[in-house]
């Protein structure tokens, strides 16, 4: 079957045809269809971690009860709608001229890099730059209310729309010059966040080679260097470090972001600054510092923190890949020196992460970090 997303102004009949095709493919045991169902239908997802597929085989998916209503729900979730009814409401709105249709057309222009089309829409409808999404999704919160500028970050919005064209900087400038609010908040990942917070933690702009240029563009138009919104991902500097974008973090520092806590210094790999801040750091900051230093491969900082008494066998703090330990993260990223230091300083090899139920050895094997895998086996890991 063809899982390619439909054009945004497609009719309900076209979505219905996708659901019917998915139902037939399920009955036929089509591997691609079974994978889509496993990933999208809530019955096959973890009850506590709603984005995580349960450990089920393709045969178990095919043998499960699955009717047309299930297929419709799967299709709706594939487009990140809460349910089939929410998709119907969207189709009704987007297939007739109006505010929703214009907003969705502008989103399509943003993610495909249609600068001329976006500019034409903004000239004809100046208020569009302040409009917000009305989609009812399966996210937290269900209505994220993203602005057009948020879609430039390619994060926190519909997964199939997390795309970054090569001219994304020009797209962002067009929106900002038309009056977009640079630090507008939207509901994403259980909090309220700006475009900047979503941008510095987003892979598509990095893969397109424009992430730092977009950061610079937002800052040039007045974005807060220290961030706004909910605390978890509110700080652009800390968010960039947590999600493994150290070059972005360095760019933020060059523009004035403060390195005023030991976790930031640790993530940036600045042992002298980390040592200065360590004495006055609270327990959470010290814990966070070890997590970031291990994840990003800063062996000198890891040694400093271990010497100061930090425990390598705690799970990382909330907001810093809390399902894993420092050793998990170092093994995944291939930081050999950090892995060896943690193990030699007492890091346990048998602790399993709380999502995938895997040890650091399993993480190394998953990431094809062969040398680390061999080292851990040599130390008795199983």
Beta strands, then each sheet from edge to edge (+ up, - down):
strand 1: 186-188
strand 2: 191-193
sheet 1: 1+ 2-
end
